[in-house]
Amino acid sequence: MSMVVTANQLRSGAVVYLGSTGDWVDAIDHATVAEDAGAMQRLEAIAAAAVEHCEVTAVYAFAVQIVGGRPVPLTMRERIRAAKAPTV
């Protein structure tokens, strides 16, 4: 199953995703997608270091489906977070 790592920036609270170079990006389209357990372990290690350096908080991974070459969250919660729009 394809997975993406997300968190919140510690200073602003903004939703961010772990990018391919270990940076935190604000768009899910630029997130690194882990396709296997080994890739997921590497992303988790990078994320843990970011937590230790007080860059992000509330880190977790969630499942995505690749549609048209881009990751699309499987859950409504993550779709809302990715859209960065209020729910009304």
Biopython code that builds the backbone (N, CA, C, O; Angstrom):
import numpy as np
from Bio.PDB.StructureBuilder import StructureBuilder

atoms = [
    (1, "MET", "N", (0.839, -1.182, 0.000)),
    (1, "MET", "CA", (0.000, 0.000, 0.000)),
    (1, "MET", "C", (0.883, 1.244, 0.000)),
    (1, "MET", "O", (1.880, 1.299, 0.721)),
    (2, "SER", "N", (0.531, 2.216, -0.786)),
    (2, "SER", "CA", (1.272, 3.471, -0.873)),
    (2, "SER", "C", (0.944, 4.352, 0.320)),
    (2, "SER", "O", (-0.213, 4.480, 0.718)),
    (3, "MET", "N", (1.993, 4.963, 0.888)),
    (3, "MET", "CA", (1.825, 5.781, 2.091)),
    (3, "MET", "C", (2.552, 7.112, 1.936)),
    (3, "MET", "O", (3.560, 7.211, 1.235)),
    (4, "VAL", "N", (2.018, 8.135, 2.608)),
    (4, "VAL", "CA", (2.614, 9.467, 2.670)),
    (4, "VAL", "C", (2.716, 9.848, 4.142)),
    (4, "VAL", "O", (1.847, 9.487, 4.936)),
    (5, "VAL", "N", (3.771, 10.575, 4.514)),
    (5, "VAL", "CA", (3.952, 11.042, 5.887)),
    (5, "VAL", "C", (3.525, 12.501, 5.969)),
    (5, "VAL", "O", (3.930, 13.326, 5.151)),
    (6, "THR", "N", (2.705, 12.806, 6.963)),
    (6, "THR", "CA", (2.235, 14.172, 7.179)),
    (6, "THR", "C", (2.545, 14.601, 8.605)),
    (6, "THR", "O", (2.849, 13.780, 9.471)),
    (7, "ALA", "N", (2.461, 15.908, 8.824)),
    (7, "ALA", "CA", (2.688, 16.481, 10.160)),
    (7, "ALA", "C", (2.114, 17.890, 10.150)),
    (7, "ALA", "O", (1.511, 18.334, 9.174)),
    (8, "ASN", "N", (2.320, 18.572, 11.254)),
    (8, "ASN", "CA", (1.990, 19.990, 11.339)),
    (8, "ASN", "C", (3.263, 20.741, 11.679)),
    (8, "ASN", "O", (4.035, 20.312, 12.537)),
    (9, "GLN", "N", (3.482, 21.871, 11.001)),
    (9, "GLN", "CA", (4.630, 22.702, 11.334)),
    (9, "GLN", "C", (4.466, 23.167, 12.768)),
    (9, "GLN", "O", (3.379, 23.572, 13.179)),
    (10, "LEU", "N", (5.529, 23.109, 13.513)),
    (10, "LEU", "CA", (5.456, 23.443, 14.927)),
    (10, "LEU", "C", (5.116, 24.911, 15.149)),
    (10, "LEU", "O", (4.335, 25.229, 16.046)),
    (11, "ARG", "N", (5.674, 25.793, 14.367)),
    (11, "ARG", "CA", (5.457, 27.228, 14.587)),
    (11, "ARG", "C", (4.113, 27.722, 14.088)),
    (11, "ARG", "O", (3.464, 28.518, 14.766)),
    (12, "SER", "N", (3.679, 27.268, 12.913)),
    (12, "SER", "CA", (2.446, 27.797, 12.319)),
    (12, "SER", "C", (1.248, 26.879, 12.457)),
    (12, "SER", "O", (0.107, 27.335, 12.386)),
    (13, "GLY", "N", (1.492, 25.581, 12.655)),
    (13, "GLY", "CA", (0.400, 24.614, 12.714)),
    (13, "GLY", "C", (-0.052, 24.140, 11.342)),
    (13, "GLY", "O", (-0.961, 23.316, 11.242)),
    (14, "ALA", "N", (0.572, 24.654, 10.278)),
    (14, "ALA", "CA", (0.183, 24.294, 8.920)),
    (14, "ALA", "C", (0.411, 22.816, 8.641)),
    (14, "ALA", "O", (1.351, 22.214, 9.160)),
    (15, "VAL", "N", (-0.458, 22.234, 7.818)),
    (15, "VAL", "CA", (-0.316, 20.858, 7.377)),
    (15, "VAL", "C", (0.840, 20.790, 6.381)),
    (15, "VAL", "O", (0.909, 21.586, 5.445)),
    (16, "VAL", "N", (1.746, 19.836, 6.587)),
    (16, "VAL", "CA", (2.880, 19.635, 5.690)),
    (16, "VAL", "C", (3.068, 18.144, 5.418)),
    (16, "VAL", "O", (2.566, 17.288, 6.146)),
    (17, "TYR", "N", (3.809, 17.865, 4.345)),
    (17, "TYR", "CA", (4.078, 16.494, 3.919)),
    (17, "TYR", "C", (5.580, 16.335, 3.729)),
    (17, "TYR", "O", (6.267, 17.279, 3.340)),
    (18, "LEU", "N", (6.081, 15.149, 4.002)),
    (18, "LEU", "CA", (7.505, 14.888, 3.861)),
    (18, "LEU", "C", (7.852, 14.771, 2.381)),
    (18, "LEU", "O", (7.319, 13.914, 1.676)),
    (19, "GLY", "N", (8.750, 15.641, 1.917)),
    (19, "GLY", "CA", (9.151, 15.676, 0.517)),
    (19, "GLY", "C", (10.307, 14.736, 0.217)),
    (19, "GLY", "O", (10.843, 14.083, 1.113)),
    (20, "SER", "N", (10.676, 14.677, -1.030)),
    (20, "SER", "CA", (11.677, 13.711, -1.493)),
    (20, "SER", "C", (13.081, 13.985, -0.976)),
    (20, "SER", "O", (13.896, 13.064, -0.916)),
    (21, "THR", "N", (13.387, 15.217, -0.603)),
    (21, "THR", "CA", (14.729, 15.527, -0.107)),
    (21, "THR", "C", (14.766, 15.658, 1.415)),
    (21, "THR", "O", (15.734, 16.169, 1.977)),
    (22, "GLY", "N", (13.710, 15.194, 2.072)),
    (22, "GLY", "CA", (13.665, 15.269, 3.527)),
    (22, "GLY", "C", (13.127, 16.588, 4.041)),
    (22, "GLY", "O", (13.111, 16.833, 5.247)),
    (23, "ASP", "N", (12.689, 17.433, 3.133)),
    (23, "ASP", "CA", (12.093, 18.706, 3.530)),
    (23, "ASP", "C", (10.585, 18.530, 3.706)),
    (23, "ASP", "O", (10.015, 17.521, 3.292)),
    (24, "TRP", "N", (9.964, 19.500, 4.311)),
    (24, "TRP", "CA", (8.521, 19.474, 4.515)),
    (24, "TRP", "C", (7.882, 20.409, 3.505)),
    (24, "TRP", "O", (8.226, 21.589, 3.433)),
    (25, "VAL", "N", (6.953, 19.879, 2.727)),
    (25, "VAL", "CA", (6.301, 20.633, 1.658)),
    (25, "VAL", "C", (4.833, 20.832, 2.002)),
    (25, "VAL", "O", (4.248, 20.046, 2.747)),
    (26, "ASP", "N", (4.242, 21.890, 1.455)),
    (26, "ASP", "CA", (2.859, 22.194, 1.817)),
    (26, "ASP", "C", (1.818, 21.573, 0.889)),
    (26, "ASP", "O", (0.625, 21.644, 1.183)),
    (27, "ALA", "N", (2.235, 20.970, -0.217)),
    (27, "ALA", "CA", (1.293, 20.354, -1.148)),
    (27, "ALA", "C", (1.518, 18.850, -1.223)),
    (27, "ALA", "O", (2.651, 18.390, -1.361)),
    (28, "ILE", "N", (0.451, 18.103, -1.134)),
    (28, "ILE", "CA", (0.558, 16.643, -1.172)),
    (28, "ILE", "C", (1.150, 16.169, -2.499)),
    (28, "ILE", "O", (1.768, 15.106, -2.556)),
    (29, "ASP", "N", (0.966, 16.947, -3.563)),
    (29, "ASP", "CA", (1.523, 16.576, -4.862)),
    (29, "ASP", "C", (3.048, 16.482, -4.838)),
    (29, "ASP", "O", (3.639, 15.819, -5.690)),
    (30, "HIS", "N", (3.685, 17.135, -3.877)),
    (30, "HIS", "CA", (5.144, 17.132, -3.767)),
    (30, "HIS", "C", (5.644, 16.187, -2.672)),
    (30, "HIS", "O", (6.838, 16.153, -2.377)),
    (31, "ALA", "N", (4.740, 15.429, -2.078)),
    (31, "ALA", "CA", (5.108, 14.490, -1.015)),
    (31, "ALA", "C", (5.794, 13.257, -1.598)),
    (31, "ALA", "O", (5.545, 12.871, -2.739)),
    (32, "THR", "N", (6.652, 12.657, -0.798)),
    (32, "THR", "CA", (7.265, 11.388, -1.162)),
    (32, "THR", "C", (6.287, 10.275, -0.851)),
    (32, "THR", "O", (5.707, 10.241, 0.234)),
    (33, "VAL", "N", (6.099, 9.372, -1.783)),
    (33, "VAL", "CA", (5.197, 8.236, -1.593)),
    (33, "VAL", "C", (6.039, 6.999, -1.324)),
    (33, "VAL", "O", (6.880, 6.621, -2.139)),
    (34, "ALA", "N", (5.809, 6.370, -0.177)),
    (34, "ALA", "CA", (6.505, 5.124, 0.169)),
    (34, "ALA", "C", (5.693, 3.961, -0.387)),
    (34, "ALA", "O", (4.508, 3.811, -0.086)),
    (35, "GLU", "N", (6.348, 3.143, -1.198)),
    (35, "GLU", "CA", (5.661, 2.020, -1.833)),
    (35, "GLU", "C", (5.893, 0.690, -1.119)),
    (35, "GLU", "O", (5.237, -0.305, -1.426)),
    (36, "ASP", "N", (6.837, 0.674, -0.158)),
    (36, "ASP", "CA", (7.121, -0.574, 0.551)),
    (36, "ASP", "C", (7.583, -0.256, 1.976)),
    (36, "ASP", "O", (7.774, 0.905, 2.339)),
    (37, "ALA", "N", (7.754, -1.304, 2.766)),
    (37, "ALA", "CA", (8.113, -1.142, 4.181)),
    (37, "ALA", "C", (9.467, -0.472, 4.355)),
    (37, "ALA", "O", (9.642, 0.333, 5.270)),
    (38, "GLY", "N", (10.418, -0.785, 3.502)),
    (38, "GLY", "CA", (11.741, -0.177, 3.606)),
    (38, "GLY", "C", (11.696, 1.321, 3.368)),
    (38, "GLY", "O", (12.323, 2.088, 4.098)),
    (39, "ALA", "N", (10.965, 1.737, 2.361)),
    (39, "ALA", "CA", (10.813, 3.167, 2.078)),
    (39, "ALA", "C", (10.088, 3.860, 3.226)),
    (39, "ALA", "O", (10.425, 4.986, 3.589)),
    (40, "MET", "N", (9.100, 3.191, 3.792)),
    (40, "MET", "CA", (8.362, 3.780, 4.907)),
    (40, "MET", "C", (9.261, 3.956, 6.124)),
    (40, "MET", "O", (9.165, 4.968, 6.818)),
    (41, "GLN", "N", (10.124, 2.997, 6.389)),
    (41, "GLN", "CA", (11.053, 3.112, 7.513)),
    (41, "GLN", "C", (12.000, 4.291, 7.333)),
    (41, "GLN", "O", (12.309, 4.989, 8.298)),
    (42, "ARG", "N", (12.466, 4.520, 6.104)),
    (42, "ARG", "CA", (13.336, 5.669, 5.840)),
    (42, "ARG", "C", (12.602, 6.987, 6.088)),
    (42, "ARG", "O", (13.156, 7.909, 6.688)),
    (43, "LEU", "N", (11.362, 7.071, 5.627)),
    (43, "LEU", "CA", (10.578, 8.289, 5.856)),
    (43, "LEU", "C", (10.314, 8.506, 7.344)),
    (43, "LEU", "O", (10.384, 9.636, 7.828)),
    (44, "GLU", "N", (10.013, 7.439, 8.066)),
    (44, "GLU", "CA", (9.771, 7.550, 9.505)),
    (44, "GLU", "C", (11.015, 8.043, 10.241)),
    (44, "GLU", "O", (10.901, 8.819, 11.189)),
    (45, "ALA", "N", (12.195, 7.605, 9.821)),
    (45, "ALA", "CA", (13.442, 8.051, 10.456)),
    (45, "ALA", "C", (13.667, 9.538, 10.209)),
    (45, "ALA", "O", (14.071, 10.262, 11.118)),
    (46, "ILE", "N", (13.410, 9.996, 8.993)),
    (46, "ILE", "CA", (13.548, 11.418, 8.675)),
    (46, "ILE", "C", (12.558, 12.234, 9.493)),
    (46, "ILE", "O", (12.906, 13.285, 10.030)),
    (47, "ALA", "N", (11.327, 11.749, 9.586)),
    (47, "ALA", "CA", (10.291, 12.454, 10.342)),
    (47, "ALA", "C", (10.632, 12.511, 11.828)),
    (47, "ALA", "O", (10.418, 13.539, 12.470)),
    (48, "ALA", "N", (11.158, 11.426, 12.379)),
    (48, "ALA", "CA", (11.524, 11.411, 13.797)),
    (48, "ALA", "C", (12.613, 12.439, 14.083)),
    (48, "ALA", "O", (12.585, 13.102, 15.120)),
    (49, "ALA", "N", (13.573, 12.574, 13.169)),
    (49, "ALA", "CA", (14.622, 13.581, 13.344)),
    (49, "ALA", "C", (14.038, 14.986, 13.300)),
    (49, "ALA", "O", (14.480, 15.863, 14.043)),
    (50, "ALA", "N", (13.054, 15.209, 12.443)),
    (50, "ALA", "CA", (12.409, 16.526, 12.349)),
    (50, "ALA", "C", (11.657, 16.860, 13.635)),
    (50, "ALA", "O", (11.625, 18.019, 14.050)),
    (51, "VAL", "N", (11.060, 15.864, 14.260)),
    (51, "VAL", "CA", (10.375, 16.073, 15.546)),
    (51, "VAL", "C", (11.407, 16.445, 16.609)),
    (51, "VAL", "O", (11.189, 17.370, 17.391)),
    (52, "GLU", "N", (12.525, 15.727, 16.636)),
    (52, "GLU", "CA", (13.586, 16.021, 17.614)),
    (52, "GLU", "C", (14.147, 17.427, 17.445)),
    (52, "GLU", "O", (14.557, 18.052, 18.424)),
    (53, "HIS", "N", (14.170, 17.931, 16.209)),
    (53, "HIS", "CA", (14.686, 19.270, 15.944)),
    (53, "HIS", "C", (13.596, 20.341, 16.031)),
    (53, "HIS", "O", (13.806, 21.488, 15.636)),
    (54, "CYS", "N", (12.430, 19.953, 16.554)),
    (54, "CYS", "CA", (11.304, 20.874, 16.773)),
    (54, "CYS", "C", (10.855, 21.582, 15.489)),
    (54, "CYS", "O", (10.498, 22.760, 15.514)),
    (55, "GLU", "N", (10.876, 20.858, 14.380)),
    (55, "GLU", "CA", (10.384, 21.393, 13.119)),
    (55, "GLU", "C", (8.898, 21.110, 12.943)),
    (55, "GLU", "O", (8.148, 21.966, 12.473)),
    (56, "VAL", "N", (8.473, 19.902, 13.323)),
    (56, "VAL", "CA", (7.085, 19.467, 13.139)),
    (56, "VAL", "C", (6.594, 18.726, 14.367)),
    (56, "VAL", "O", (7.364, 18.349, 15.250)),
    (57, "THR", "N", (5.279, 18.532, 14.391)),
    (57, "THR", "CA", (4.640, 17.765, 15.457)),
    (57, "THR", "C", (3.513, 16.939, 14.845)),
    (57, "THR", "O", (3.125, 17.158, 13.698)),
    (58, "ALA", "N", (2.996, 15.999, 15.612)),
    (58, "ALA", "CA", (1.859, 15.162, 15.195)),
    (58, "ALA", "C", (2.136, 14.442, 13.872)),
    (58, "ALA", "O", (1.328, 14.499, 12.945)),
    (59, "VAL", "N", (3.272, 13.773, 13.797)),
    (59, "VAL", "CA", (3.672, 13.059, 12.580)),
    (59, "VAL", "C", (2.955, 11.718, 12.504)),
    (59, "VAL", "O", (2.867, 10.990, 13.493)),
    (60, "TYR", "N", (2.442, 11.400, 11.311)),
    (60, "TYR", "CA", (1.873, 10.072, 11.066)),
    (60, "TYR", "C", (1.820, 9.821, 9.561)),
    (60, "TYR", "O", (1.939, 10.743, 8.754)),
    (61, "ALA", "N", (1.642, 8.564, 9.210)),
    (61, "ALA", "CA", (1.540, 8.172, 7.804)),
    (61, "ALA", "C", (0.093, 7.810, 7.491)),
    (61, "ALA", "O", (-0.660, 7.378, 8.364)),
    (62, "PHE", "N", (-0.278, 7.996, 6.232)),
    (62, "PHE", "CA", (-1.619, 7.608, 5.799)),
    (62, "PHE", "C", (-1.560, 7.048, 4.386)),
    (62, "PHE", "O", (-0.627, 7.319, 3.629)),
    (63, "ALA", "N", (-2.568, 6.267, 4.050)),
    (63, "ALA", "CA", (-2.619, 5.586, 2.762)),
    (63, "ALA", "C", (-3.091, 6.527, 1.656)),
    (63, "ALA", "O", (-3.968, 7.369, 1.851)),
    (64, "VAL", "N", (-2.477, 6.350, 0.493)),
    (64, "VAL", "CA", (-2.872, 7.099, -0.696)),
    (64, "VAL", "C", (-2.995, 6.144, -1.873)),
    (64, "VAL", "O", (-2.469, 5.031, -1.864)),
    (65, "GLN", "N", (-3.704, 6.617, -2.877)),
    (65, "GLN", "CA", (-3.803, 5.921, -4.153)),
    (65, "GLN", "C", (-3.192, 6.858, -5.186)),
    (65, "GLN", "O", (-3.426, 8.066, -5.138)),
    (66, "ILE", "N", (-2.423, 6.326, -6.105)),
    (66, "ILE", "CA", (-1.825, 7.154, -7.139)),
    (66, "ILE", "C", (-2.821, 7.245, -8.303)),
    (66, "ILE", "O", (-3.176, 6.241, -8.920)),
    (67, "VAL", "N", (-3.256, 8.471, -8.581)),
    (67, "VAL", "CA", (-4.218, 8.723, -9.654)),
    (67, "VAL", "C", (-3.629, 9.804, -10.554)),
    (67, "VAL", "O", (-3.360, 10.919, -10.108)),
    (68, "GLY", "N", (-3.435, 9.469, -11.801)),
    (68, "GLY", "CA", (-2.866, 10.440, -12.728)),
    (68, "GLY", "C", (-1.479, 10.901, -12.325)),
    (68, "GLY", "O", (-1.089, 12.034, -12.605)),
    (69, "GLY", "N", (-0.730, 10.017, -11.661)),
    (69, "GLY", "CA", (0.631, 10.345, -11.256)),
    (69, "GLY", "C", (0.746, 11.125, -9.966)),
    (69, "GLY", "O", (1.849, 11.511, -9.580)),
    (70, "ARG", "N", (-0.367, 11.371, -9.284)),
    (70, "ARG", "CA", (-0.301, 12.123, -8.025)),
    (70, "ARG", "C", (-0.999, 11.356, -6.903)),
    (70, "ARG", "O", (-1.949, 10.612, -7.147)),
    (71, "PRO", "N", (-0.517, 11.545, -5.663)),
    (71, "PRO", "CA", (-1.125, 10.839, -4.532)),
    (71, "PRO", "C", (-2.465, 11.448, -4.136)),
    (71, "PRO", "O", (-2.590, 12.664, -3.989)),
    (72, "VAL", "N", (-3.455, 10.593, -3.966)),
    (72, "VAL", "CA", (-4.787, 11.014, -3.534)),
    (72, "VAL", "C", (-5.105, 10.260, -2.246)),
    (72, "VAL", "O", (-5.108, 9.029, -2.240)),
    (73, "PRO", "N", (-5.373, 10.979, -1.155)),
    (73, "PRO", "CA", (-5.669, 10.312, 0.118)),
    (73, "PRO", "C", (-6.903, 9.412, 0.019)),
    (73, "PRO", "O", (-7.853, 9.718, -0.701)),
    (74, "LEU", "N", (-6.873, 8.310, 0.746)),
    (74, "LEU", "CA", (-8.001, 7.388, 0.750)),
    (74, "LEU", "C", (-9.083, 7.794, 1.747)),
    (74, "LEU", "O", (-10.244, 7.422, 1.578)),
    (75, "THR", "N", (-8.724, 8.546, 2.774)),
    (75, "THR", "CA", (-9.715, 8.919, 3.780)),
    (75, "THR", "C", (-10.184, 10.363, 3.594)),
    (75, "THR", "O", (-9.444, 11.211, 3.093)),
    (76, "MET", "N", (-11.405, 10.620, 4.000)),
    (76, "MET", "CA", (-11.961, 11.968, 3.901)),
    (76, "MET", "C", (-11.160, 12.951, 4.748)),
    (76, "MET", "O", (-10.950, 14.090, 4.332)),
    (77, "ARG", "N", (-10.717, 12.538, 5.908)),
    (77, "ARG", "CA", (-9.928, 13.418, 6.783)),
    (77, "ARG", "C", (-8.706, 13.946, 6.044)),
    (77, "ARG", "O", (-8.432, 15.146, 6.067)),
    (78, "GLU", "N", (-7.980, 13.059, 5.397)),
    (78, "GLU", "CA", (-6.756, 13.467, 4.705)),
    (78, "GLU", "C", (-7.064, 14.248, 3.430)),
    (78, "GLU", "O", (-6.276, 15.101, 3.023)),
    (79, "ARG", "N", (-8.192, 13.967, 2.803)),
    (79, "ARG", "CA", (-8.595, 14.770, 1.638)),
    (79, "ARG", "C", (-8.868, 16.209, 2.061)),
    (79, "ARG", "O", (-8.503, 17.147, 1.352)),
    (80, "ILE", "N", (-9.502, 16.383, 3.204)),
    (80, "ILE", "CA", (-9.781, 17.727, 3.720)),
    (80, "ILE", "C", (-8.481, 18.438, 4.074)),
    (80, "ILE", "O", (-8.298, 19.607, 3.735)),
    (81, "ARG", "N", (-7.576, 17.733, 4.756)),
    (81, "ARG", "CA", (-6.276, 18.346, 5.109)),
    (81, "ARG", "C", (-5.495, 18.727, 3.857)),
    (81, "ARG", "O", (-4.876, 19.790, 3.815)),
    (82, "ALA", "N", (-5.517, 17.871, 2.835)),
    (82, "ALA", "CA", (-4.784, 18.146, 1.594)),
    (82, "ALA", "C", (-5.383, 19.322, 0.833)),
    (82, "ALA", "O", (-4.662, 20.073, 0.177)),
    (83, "ALA", "N", (-6.696, 19.483, 0.920)),
    (83, "ALA", "CA", (-7.364, 20.577, 0.216)),
    (83, "ALA", "C", (-7.114, 21.931, 0.878)),
    (83, "ALA", "O", (-7.270, 22.976, 0.247)),
    (84, "LYS", "N", (-6.725, 21.905, 2.149)),
    (84, "LYS", "CA", (-6.465, 23.130, 2.914)),
    (84, "LYS", "C", (-7.673, 24.081, 2.854)),
    (84, "LYS", "O", (-7.525, 25.297, 2.732)),
    (85, "ALA", "N", (-8.841, 23.498, 2.941)),
    (85, "ALA", "CA", (-10.064, 24.293, 2.873)),
    (85, "ALA", "C", (-10.931, 24.004, 4.096)),
    (85, "ALA", "O", (-10.889, 22.902, 4.642)),
    (86, "PRO", "N", (-11.707, 24.980, 4.523)),
    (86, "PRO", "CA", (-12.590, 24.759, 5.676)),
    (86, "PRO", "C", (-13.729, 23.804, 5.309)),
    (86, "PRO", "O", (-14.128, 23.697, 4.149)),
    (87, "THR", "N", (-14.219, 23.139, 6.297)),
    (87, "THR", "CA", (-15.374, 22.273, 6.103)),
    (87, "THR", "C", (-16.605, 22.985, 6.626)),
    (87, "THR", "O", (-16.760, 23.194, 7.829)),
    (88, "VAL", "N", (-17.461, 23.349, 5.717)),
    (88, "VAL", "CA", (-18.701, 24.045, 6.107)),
    (88, "VAL", "C", (-19.887, 23.388, 5.480)),
    (88, "VAL", "O", (-21.018, 23.827, 5.688)),
]
sb = StructureBuilder()
sb.init_structure("model")
sb.init_model(0)
sb.init_chain("A")
sb.init_seg("    ")
for serial, (resi, resn, name, xyz) in enumerate(atoms, 1):
    if name == "N":
        sb.init_residue(resn, " ", resi, " ")
    sb.init_atom(name, np.array(xyz, "f"), 0.0, 1.0, " ", f" {name:<3s}", serial, name[0])
structure = sb.get_structure()
